Amino acid sequence: MRWRRAARPEEAGQQPRFRHGVASFDPHHDRVLLWTLAGGGGPVRWVVGRDPEVIEVVASGEVDVDPDPGTVTIDLDGLEAGRTYWYRFEAGGELSPVGRTRTLPGVTAERLRLGATCCARYSASTFAVYRALAAADIDLVLHLGDYTYEDVKAGLPGREADPPHEAVTLADYRTRQAQARLDPDLQALHAAHPFIVLWDDHDFADNACRDGAKSHDPETQGPWSERRAAALRAHQDFLPKRLAHPEDPSSAWRSFDAGPLARIVFTESRVGHRDPQAGLDDSKPADDPDRSLLGDEQRQWLADQVEGAPAWLLLASGTVVSQLTIEAPQALNRALPEKYAVVAGRATNTDQWDGYLAEQRRLVEMLGRRGRGSVILSGDIHSAWAIEGPIDAEDRPVAVELVAPPAATKPLGQLLPMGGGLLERAFTTRLPHVRWVETDHNGYLTLDIAVDRMAATFWWVDPAGSGAATRGRGFDVFPTGRPRLHAVPADGLGPPEPSRALRGRLPLLAGAAAVVGLAAAVRARRR
């Protein structure tokens, strides 16, 4: 099949029908979801080939698309494992850009290369991080949440949020998604690599949970159930997923196997079953045994996924799983914003798994029984972390956790007048399982996975620069033995790692400084 010459929309005084680009999602060894937005709807043809010109065709078809919202999702199967394909769409004689996708490797899998990113507020920054990640030598992008932000906080002239008010309705969330997809750097990333996506709070509303959000006002914004449903629908329209229950748009837990090499597990812990954060009105305390993030069905599913995983288990979570509570004076509690609290002399971010101790303990037990090759990937906190954790009751790590830096929001350390150095020093010295923290850069994380080793590398990208990535810090992880992070020499911007002998020597003041810094950052971010 050959494509005829496409009419240029500007010749007819029209906007391009495929101006939001193309994308692919949820690849398995034999199938993938293909996506575009066809302005105006109507009949849309699609074709998949083995070559960048899409001449050697392996599959094609046609669908009739509703003009509202105009999104197209093709669930394509019958593909070969570990192979690159190219695809495009046509409507009304106009051609879309060509996208590149790749299936996961199958039974002969020996290597898998992943990129991880999160936290992209369109109105605050360019998407230069996405431009750099598009050029990276990877097979797949894992987006760990906050793909869009519901608020209107700005920072970069010319990139003001659309609509110019907080997203509440289905039209609002669709418009916010569509605005992000007009960015050429995000389009390039989607066209270069397939995605697996999870959501976090700002894809709905700040600090969202099952029953509401701290920032949601029912008096002016209507029932939370309607807003939640609108955000879920828009997210599925623009970032399609193979849901656990197709009739339930919140059931976004799913897994992906790369043969005997690795299993990637995406959890849903934000708006499906999450109880309200501890410390809010009428919420249960963090240590209440009935508090839940996952719900009974997902928890049992997750236990089965962990137990049956091959050499490597990669567990994706929207918020940090490891224990990051730190000693702090009780008097500081009065100065902390919501979702931070000092309980029994320890400061806690109750929006993370630390605020759901029974759920955290159950996951630790699952990973402890597995006993090998477990890596957690998370985001949310606008900084990069490498953690030997979470830890069990005997302070032994059951996994390693890597926290991806922000793609297009202001990093945590840049919100502090004195920078992030004191904050980093406090956490790495007071929490022995925290190996490294970096709070001052935007960037992304890559994982190069082989049977006997995983190389994790943090990369920094200047949002105001050319989009080139600088290597910051690297760690090796091995699939057998006690979970450990083995630092490799850094040739980039990462600060030196503190020696283990130094850890634990800072006084309680260091913990207080860390908590005060976090509180100041939260307040500055909201302003």
C-alpha positions in Angstrom: 0.0 0.0 0.0 1.3 3.5 -0.9 -0.1 6.7 0.4 -1.3 9.4 -2.1 0.0 12.9 -1.7 -1.7 14.6 1.2 -3.4 17.9 0.8 -1.9 20.6 2.9 -4.5 22.0 5.3 -3.1 25.5 5.0 -3.9 25.4 1.3 -7.5 25.2 2.2 -7.2 27.7 5.1 -7.7 24.9 7.7 -5.9 23.7 10.8 -4.0 20.4 10.3 -6.3 17.5 11.3 -3.4 15.7 13.1 -1.8 18.7 14.7 -1.7 16.9 18.1 0.7 14.3 16.7 0.7 10.5 17.2 1.5 8.2 20.1 1.6 4.5 21.2 0.9 3.0 24.5 0.9 -0.2 26.6 3.2 -2.4 24.4 3.3 -6.1 25.0 5.4 -8.7 23.1 2.7 -9.0 20.4 0.5 -5.9 20.6 0.4 -2.1 21.2 -2.2 0.7 21.3 -1.8 3.4 18.6 -3.3 6.9 19.1 -4.0 10.1 17.4 -6.4 13.0 17.5 -8.2 13.5 14.2 -9.7 17.0 14.2 -13.3 16.9 12.8 -13.6 13.1 13.3 -15.1 11.0 10.5 -13.4 8.1 8.7 -9.7 7.7 9.7 -7.4 5.2 8.0 -4.4 3.7 9.8 -1.4 1.7 8.6 1.6 0.0 10.3 4.8 -0.9 8.5 8.3 -2.3 9.1 10.0 0.7 7.7 10.0 4.5 8.4 8.3 5.2 5.1 5.5 2.8 6.0 5.8 1.1 2.7 6.3 -2.5 3.9 2.8 -2.7 5.4 2.0 -5.3 8.1 -1.5 -4.1 9.1 -4.0 -1.5 8.1 -7.6 -0.5 8.6 -10.2 2.2 9.0 -12.3 3.5 11.9 -15.1 6.0 12.1 -14.2 8.6 14.7 -16.6 10.8 16.8 -15.6 14.4 16.3 -15.9 15.0 20.1 -13.2 14.5 21.3 -11.8 13.1 18.0 -9.3 10.8 19.6 -8.5 7.5 17.9 -7.2 4.3 19.7 -6.3 1.2 17.7 -5.6 -2.0 19.7 -3.2 -3.7 17.3 -2.2 -7.3 17.9 -0.4 -10.0 15.9 3.0 -8.3 16.0 6.4 -9.8 16.5 8.2 -9.6 19.8 11.0 -7.1 20.3 10.5 -5.4 16.9 10.3 -1.7 15.9 7.3 -0.6 13.8 6.3 2.6 12.2 2.7 3.9 11.8 0.6 6.8 10.5 -3.0 7.9 10.0 -5.0 9.5 7.2 -8.2 11.5 7.2 -9.7 13.6 4.4 -6.7 13.2 2.3 -4.4 14.5 5.0 -1.6 12.4 6.5 -0.4 12.4 10.1 3.2 12.4 11.2 4.9 9.0 11.2 5.3 7.5 14.7 7.7 4.8 15.8 6.8 2.1 18.3 8.3 -1.1 19.6 7.0 -4.3 21.1 8.5 -5.8 24.3 11.0 -8.6 23.8 9.7 -12.2 24.3 11.2 -15.5 25.4 14.6 -14.6 24.1 14.8 -11.2 26.0 18.3 -10.3 27.0 18.1 -6.5 27.3 15.5 -3.8 27.9 16.1 0.0 28.0 13.6 2.2 29.8 13.2 6.0 30.4 11.3 7.3 33.4 9.8 10.8 33.7 7.1 12.7 35.6 5.7 16.0 36.7 5.3 18.3 33.7 3.5 21.6 34.2 3.1 23.1 30.8 2.7 26.7 32.0 5.8 26.6 34.1 8.6 25.3 31.8 9.5 24.2 28.3 9.5 20.5 27.6 13.2 20.4 26.9 13.5 17.3 29.1 11.1 15.5 26.7 13.2 16.6 23.8 16.3 15.0 25.3 14.4 11.8 26.2 13.1 11.5 22.7 16.7 11.3 21.5 17.7 8.7 24.1 18.5 5.1 23.1 15.5 3.5 24.9 12.7 1.0 24.1 10.0 2.4 26.2 9.0 5.5 28.3 7.4 5.1 31.8 5.5 8.2 32.8 5.1 8.2 36.5 2.3 10.8 37.0 1.3 14.4 36.7 1.4 14.4 32.9 -0.7 17.5 33.1 -1.6 19.9 36.0 -5.1 20.9 36.8 -4.1 24.3 38.2 -3.2 27.6 36.4 0.1 28.4 38.0 2.3 30.1 35.4 5.9 31.0 35.1 6.7 31.1 31.4 5.1 33.8 29.3 3.3 32.4 26.3 2.5 29.1 27.9 -0.4 30.1 30.1 -2.8 27.3 31.0 -5.7 26.6 28.8 -8.5 26.9 30.0 -7.4 29.9 32.1 -9.0 28.5 35.2 -8.6 25.3 37.2 -9.7 22.2 35.3 -13.0 20.8 36.6 -15.2 19.6 33.7 -14.6 17.0 31.0 -14.1 19.8 28.5 -11.6 21.5 30.8 -9.5 18.3 31.3 -9.6 17.5 27.6 -8.5 21.0 26.7 -5.6 20.8 29.2 -4.5 17.5 27.7 -4.8 18.8 24.1 -2.7 21.9 25.0 0.2 19.7 26.2 0.0 17.6 23.1 0.5 20.6 20.9 4.0 21.0 22.3 6.6 19.9 19.7 8.9 18.3 22.2 6.2 16.2 23.7 5.0 15.2 20.2 8.6 14.2 19.4 8.8 12.0 22.5 5.5 10.3 21.7 6.4 9.8 18.1 9.8 8.2 19.1 8.9 5.8 21.9 5.9 3.9 23.2 4.6 4.9 26.7 3.2 3.3 29.7 1.4 5.9 31.9 0.1 6.1 35.4 -1.6 9.1 36.9 -1.0 11.1 40.1 -2.9 13.8 42.0 -2.4 16.8 39.6 -4.0 14.8 36.8 -7.1 15.3 38.9 -6.6 17.8 41.7 -3.9 18.5 44.3 -3.7 15.7 46.9 -6.6 13.9 45.3 -7.9 10.7 46.8 -11.0 8.4 46.3 -13.4 10.7 48.1 -12.1 14.2 47.3 -9.2 16.5 47.2 -8.0 19.1 49.7 -8.2 21.8 47.0 -11.6 20.8 45.7 -14.5 23.0 46.7 -17.9 21.4 46.2 -19.6 24.7 46.6 -18.0 26.2 43.5 -16.7 23.1 41.6 -19.6 20.7 42.0 -19.5 17.1 43.3 -16.1 15.4 43.5 -17.5 12.3 41.9 -18.3 14.3 38.7 -14.9 16.0 38.6 -13.1 12.6 39.2 -15.1 11.0 36.4 -14.3 13.8 34.0 -10.5 13.6 34.7 -10.6 9.8 34.3 -12.4 10.1 31.0 -10.0 12.7 29.6 -7.0 10.8 30.8 -8.2 7.6 29.0 -9.1 9.6 25.9 -5.5 11.0 25.5 -3.4 8.4 27.3 -5.2 5.0 26.6 -4.6 2.1 28.9 -5.7 -1.5 28.9 -7.8 -1.3 32.1 -8.2 -4.2 34.5 -12.0 -3.6 34.1 -12.9 -1.8 30.9 -16.1 -0.5 32.5 -14.2 1.0 35.4 -11.9 3.8 34.3 -10.1 3.9 37.7 -8.9 0.3 37.3 -5.5 1.2 35.8 -3.4 -1.5 37.4 -1.7 -3.7 34.8 1.5 -5.5 34.1 3.9 -6.0 31.2 6.3 -8.9 30.7 9.6 -8.8 28.8 10.0 -12.6 28.6 12.1 -14.1 31.4 14.0 -10.8 31.9 11.6 -8.4 33.6 8.0 -7.7 34.6 6.8 -4.0 34.8 3.9 -3.6 37.2 1.9 -0.3 37.2 -0.2 0.2 40.3 -3.2 2.6 40.8 -3.0 4.3 44.2 -4.5 7.7 43.8 -8.3 7.8 43.1 -9.5 4.2 42.9 -9.2 3.1 46.6 -7.0 5.7 48.4 -8.4 6.8 51.8 -8.1 10.5 52.6 -4.7 11.5 53.8 -4.0 11.3 57.6 -4.4 14.5 59.5 -7.4 15.8 57.4 -10.8 16.2 59.0 -12.4 12.9 59.9 -9.6 10.8 58.3 -8.0 7.8 60.0 -4.5 8.1 61.5 -1.6 6.9 59.4 -1.2 3.7 61.5 -4.9 2.7 61.3 -4.8 -1.0 60.0 -7.8 -0.4 57.8 -6.3 2.5 55.7 -5.9 1.5 52.1 -4.2 2.7 48.9 -4.8 -0.3 46.7 -8.1 -1.9 47.7 -8.5 -5.7 48.2 -8.7 -6.8 44.6 -5.7 -4.9 43.4 -3.7 -5.9 46.5 -4.2 -9.6 45.8 -3.4 -9.0 42.1 -0.2 -7.3 43.1 0.8 -10.1 45.4 0.4 -12.5 42.5 2.4 -10.3 40.2 5.2 -9.9 42.7 5.4 -13.6 43.4 5.4 -14.7 39.8 7.8 -12.1 38.4 10.9 -13.2 36.5 14.5 -12.1 37.1 13.6 -8.4 37.5 10.5 -6.8 39.0 9.9 -3.1 38.3 7.1 -1.7 40.4 5.8 1.8 39.4 4.1 4.0 42.0 2.9 7.6 41.7 4.2 8.4 45.2 7.3 7.3 47.1 7.0 3.9 48.8 10.1 3.9 51.0 10.1 5.2 54.6 11.1 8.9 54.5 10.1 10.0 58.0 12.7 12.0 59.8 13.2 13.2 63.4 11.8 16.6 64.1 10.7 18.5 67.2 7.0 18.2 68.0 6.6 22.0 68.1 7.3 22.1 64.4 4.0 20.4 63.7 2.2 23.7 64.0 4.3 25.2 61.2 3.7 22.4 58.6 1.2 22.6 55.8 -1.4 19.9 55.2 -0.1 16.4 54.3 2.9 17.0 56.6 2.7 16.1 60.3 5.0 15.4 63.2 3.9 12.2 65.0 5.9 10.8 67.9 8.9 13.0 67.1 9.0 12.1 63.4 7.9 14.3 60.4 5.9 12.5 57.8 4.6 13.2 54.3 1.2 11.6 54.7 0.4 11.7 50.9 3.2 9.1 50.4 3.0 5.4 51.5 4.3 6.7 54.8 0.8 7.9 55.5 -0.6 4.4 54.8 1.5 2.3 57.1 -0.5 -1.0 56.9 -0.5 -0.9 53.1 3.2 -0.1 53.2 3.9 -3.0 55.5 1.9 -5.4 53.3 3.9 -4.4 50.3 7.2 -4.7 52.2 6.2 -8.3 53.2 5.4 -9.1 49.6 8.8 -7.9 48.4 10.5 -9.5 51.3 9.1 -12.9 50.3 10.3 -12.4 46.8 13.8 -11.5 48.1 15.5 -10.6 44.9 15.6 -8.2 41.9 12.9 -5.7 43.0 13.1 -2.1 41.9 10.5 0.6 42.7 10.1 3.6 40.4 8.3 6.6 41.7 8.0 10.4 41.2 5.9 13.2 42.6 8.3 15.0 44.9 10.2 17.1 42.3 13.6 15.8 43.1 15.8 12.7 42.4 16.4 10.0 44.9 18.3 6.7 45.1 17.1 4.6 48.1 17.9 1.2 49.5 14.3 0.6 50.5 11.7 0.2 51.6 13.0 -1.5 54.7 11.5 -4.2 56.8 11.1 -4.4 60.6 14.8 -5.3 60.9 15.9 -2.3 58.9 16.8 -4.5 55.9 16.0 -3.3 52.4 13.6 -5.4 50.4 14.0 -3.4 47.2 15.7 -0.4 45.8 13.7 2.7 44.9 14.6 5.3 42.3 12.6 8.5 42.3 12.6 10.3 38.9 13.4 14.1 38.8 10.7 16.5 37.5 10.4 17.1 33.7 8.9 20.5 33.7 8.2 21.9 37.2 10.5 23.8 39.4 12.7 21.4 41.3 12.4 21.3 45.0 15.7 22.9 45.8 15.1 25.9 43.6 12.1 26.8 45.8 14.4 27.3 48.8 16.4 30.5 49.4 19.5 28.5 50.4 19.1 25.9 47.7 18.7 22.2 48.3 22.1 21.3 49.7 21.1 21.3 53.4 17.9 19.4 52.6 20.0 16.7 50.8 22.5 16.5 53.5 19.9 16.1 56.2 18.1 13.2 54.5 21.3 11.3 53.5 22.8 11.6 57.0 19.6 11.0 59.1 18.2 8.1 57.0 20.9 5.4 56.3 18.8 3.8 53.5 18.7 7.0 51.5 21.9 6.8 49.4 21.6 10.0 47.4 19.3 13.0 46.9 19.4 15.7 44.3 16.9 18.6 44.5 18.1 21.2 42.0 17.7 19.8 38.5 15.1 18.9 35.9 15.8 15.7 34.1 14.9 12.0 33.6 16.0 8.5 34.6 17.1 5.7 32.3 17.4 2.0 33.1 19.5 -0.4 31.0 18.4 -3.9 32.1 20.3 -7.1 31.4 19.9 -10.5 33.1 22.7 -10.0 35.5 22.8 -6.2 36.0 20.6 -3.0 35.8 22.4 0.3 35.1 20.3 3.3 36.4 21.4 6.7 35.3 20.0 10.1 36.2 20.2 12.8 33.5 20.0 16.6 33.9 18.5 18.9 31.3 18.3 22.7 31.4 14.7 23.7 30.5 16.1 27.0 29.0 18.8 25.2 27.0 19.1 23.2 23.8 17.6 20.0 25.2 21.0 18.2 25.6 21.2 15.9 28.5 24.1 15.8 31.0 24.9 12.6 32.9 24.4 13.3 36.6 24.7 10.1 38.7 24.6 6.4 38.0 24.0 3.3 40.1 24.3 -0.4 39.3 21.8 -2.9 40.8 22.2 -6.7 40.8 19.3 -9.1 40.7 20.6 -11.5 43.4 21.6 -10.9 47.0 20.5 -8.2 49.3 19.1 -5.1 47.4 21.9 -2.6 47.1 22.8 0.5 45.0 26.3 0.4 43.7 27.4 4.0 42.8 29.3 4.4 39.6 31.6 7.4 38.9 29.6 10.5 38.0 30.8 12.9 35.3 28.0 15.3 35.6 26.3 17.6 38.2 25.5 15.1 41.0 26.8 16.1 44.4 29.3 13.7 46.1 27.7 10.9 48.0 28.3 11.2 51.8 30.3 8.4 53.4 28.4 5.8 55.5 30.6 6.8 58.4 29.1 10.3 58.4 25.5 9.1 58.5 23.6 9.5 61.7 25.9 12.2 63.1 23.9 15.3 62.4 21.9 16.5 65.4 18.1 16.7 65.5 18.5 20.2 64.1 19.3 18.7 60.7 16.0 16.9 60.6 14.2 20.1 61.6 16.0 21.9 58.8 14.9 19.3 56.3 11.3 19.5 57.3 11.3 23.3 57.4 12.7 23.3 53.9 10.1 20.9 52.6 7.3 23.0 54.2 8.8 26.2 52.7 9.0 24.5 49.3 5.4 23.4 49.5 4.2 26.9 50.4 6.3 28.5 47.6 5.0 26.0 45.1 1.4 27.0 45.9 2.1 30.7 45.7 
